């Protein structure tokens, strides 16, 4: 994927999706309905910039959006029982946000540059519990769209991404971990959480 700057519509959320993950969404605001329509009409190049909401930021100054986000594509859509549009997005690539403009309808458009993914790292025996617990979460909550195959469940980087999507930890912590060169710090962070939960 090119690392040249591109412009994408931004969707700031408290729920998170990272490369390799999927997220189901309900769309009802007119600006986001337009975003989905335009993204789907420009496939295969139509991306949505999935962003982490910054509680400490200002909506008026567009600082409510954390800089590290995920380029995602709409892979499925449906009309929900309440009449709203339901979509499923799949994360493909992290990006770094450099500038935000606001359209007349309130939709934010970001100038972004794709960031390198963490390199693939095999899951060690020490961290096997992280994969086992993740499999149990997906078994209990299939609506989380845990797209996985046996090979991915043996990759530490993929496992870390999924836990960062699921865990209710501060978005700024996730941002810091995602900016590292590999998943080592994320693994250390997750190990500590597991140890604390066992105490």
C-alpha positions in Angstrom: 0.0 0.0 0.0 1.2 3.5 -0.9 2.5 5.7 2.0 1.6 8.8 0.1 -0.9 11.1 2.0 -4.6 10.5 1.1 -7.9 12.0 2.2 -10.5 9.8 3.8 -13.7 10.4 5.8 -13.2 9.9 9.5 -15.5 8.0 11.9 -14.5 8.7 15.5 -15.8 6.0 17.9 -15.4 4.7 21.4 -15.4 1.2 19.9 -12.2 0.3 18.1 -11.2 -1.8 15.0 -7.6 -2.5 14.0 -6.0 -4.2 11.0 -7.3 -7.7 10.7 -10.4 -7.0 12.8 -14.1 -6.5 12.1 -16.7 -4.3 13.7 -20.5 -4.1 13.2 -22.0 -0.6 13.3 -25.4 1.1 13.2 -25.5 4.1 10.9 -28.2 6.7 11.4 -26.6 10.2 11.1 -26.9 11.7 7.6 -23.2 12.6 7.4 -22.3 9.0 8.1 -24.9 7.6 5.7 -23.2 9.8 3.0 -19.8 8.5 4.1 -20.9 4.8 3.7 -22.6 5.5 0.3 -19.5 7.2 -1.0 -17.1 4.6 0.3 -19.1 1.8 -1.2 -19.4 3.6 -4.6 -15.6 4.1 -4.9 -14.6 0.5 -4.1 -12.1 -1.1 -4.3 -10.4 2.1 -3.2 -13.0 3.5 -0.8 -11.8 3.7 2.7 -13.3 4.9 5.9 -10.9 6.2 8.6 -11.9 4.5 11.8 -10.6 6.7 14.6 -10.4 6.5 18.4 -12.4 9.1 20.2 -10.3 11.4 22.5 -12.3 12.3 25.5 -9.8 15.1 26.4 -10.0 16.7 23.0 -12.3 19.4 21.6 -14.9 18.6 19.0 -14.9 22.2 17.8 -11.1 22.1 17.2 -11.2 18.5 15.9 -8.8 17.4 18.6 -11.4 14.8 19.7 -9.8 12.4 17.2 -6.7 10.5 18.2 -4.0 10.5 15.4 -3.5 6.8 14.9 -6.5 5.2 13.2 -7.4 2.3 10.9 -8.2 2.4 7.2 -11.2 0.1 6.9 -13.5 -1.1 4.1 -17.3 -1.9 4.3 -17.5 -5.6 3.7 -21.2 -6.1 4.4 -24.4 -4.1 5.0 -28.0 -4.8 6.0 -31.2 -3.1 7.0 -31.7 -3.6 10.7 -35.1 -4.5 12.4 -35.4 -0.9 13.5 -34.9 0.3 9.9 -31.4 1.7 10.4 -28.5 0.7 8.2 -26.1 -1.9 9.7 -22.6 -2.3 8.2 -19.6 -4.4 9.0 -16.2 -2.9 8.4 -12.9 -4.7 8.2 -9.6 -3.0 9.2 -6.7 -3.2 6.8 -4.0 -0.7 7.7 -3.1 1.8 10.4 -2.7 5.4 9.5 -1.4 8.6 11.1 -3.7 11.6 10.9 -2.0 15.0 10.0 -4.9 17.3 9.2 -8.7 17.4 9.7 -11.3 19.5 7.8 -15.0 19.6 8.4 -17.6 19.4 5.6 -20.8 21.4 5.6 -22.8 18.4 7.0 -20.2 17.9 9.8 -18.4 14.9 8.3 -14.7 15.1 9.1 -12.2 14.5 6.3 -8.7 13.6 7.3 -5.3 13.8 5.5 -3.7 10.5 6.5 -0.6 8.5 5.7 -0.5 4.7 6.0 1.7 3.3 8.7 3.7 0.1 8.6 2.0 -2.8 10.4 3.7 -4.6 13.2 5.8 -7.5 11.8 4.5 -11.0 12.2 5.6 -12.5 15.5 4.9 -16.1 16.5 3.0 -16.6 19.8 5.3 -18.3 22.4 4.2 -20.9 24.8 4.4 -18.3 27.6 1.6 -16.3 25.9 -0.6 -19.2 24.8 -3.1 -18.2 27.4 -3.8 -14.9 25.5 -5.0 -17.0 22.5 -7.0 -19.4 24.6 -8.8 -16.6 26.4 -9.5 -14.8 23.1 -11.0 -17.9 21.6 -13.3 -18.2 24.6 -14.4 -14.6 24.1 -15.3 -15.2 20.5 -17.1 -18.4 21.3 -19.2 -16.6 23.9 -19.8 -13.5 21.9 -20.0 -14.4 18.1 -21.4 -11.0 17.3 -17.9 -9.6 17.9 -17.1 -10.9 14.4 -13.8 -12.6 15.5 -12.5 -13.3 12.0 -9.8 -15.8 12.6 -8.0 -18.9 11.3 -5.7 -21.3 13.1 -2.7 -19.6 11.7 -3.7 -16.1 13.0 -4.3 -17.6 16.5 -0.6 -18.5 16.5 0.5 -14.9 15.7 1.3 -12.7 18.7 0.8 -9.5 16.7 -2.7 -10.5 15.6 -3.7 -11.6 19.1 -2.5 -8.3 20.5 -4.5 -6.3 17.9 -7.7 -8.2 18.9 -7.2 -7.7 22.6 -6.6 -4.0 22.0 -9.9 -3.8 20.2 -11.7 -5.6 23.0 -10.3 -4.3 26.2 -11.9 -1.3 27.9 -8.5 0.5 28.4 -7.7 4.2 27.8 -7.5 5.0 24.1 -4.3 7.0 24.7 -2.7 3.8 26.0 -3.7 1.9 22.8 -2.3 4.8 20.8 1.0 4.6 22.5 1.3 0.8 22.0 0.3 1.0 18.3 3.1 3.5 17.6 5.7 0.9 18.6 7.8 -0.9 16.0 6.4 -4.3 17.0 4.0 -5.9 19.4 6.5 -6.6 22.2 5.3 -3.8 24.5 1.7 -4.7 23.8 2.5 -8.3 24.8 4.1 -7.1 28.1 1.1 -4.9 28.8 -1.3 -7.8 28.2 0.7 -10.2 30.3 0.5 -7.8 33.2 -3.3 -7.5 32.8 -3.6 -11.3 32.8 -1.4 -11.6 36.0 -3.4 -9.0 37.8 -6.7 -10.7 36.9 -5.4 -14.0 38.3 -4.5 -12.4 41.7 
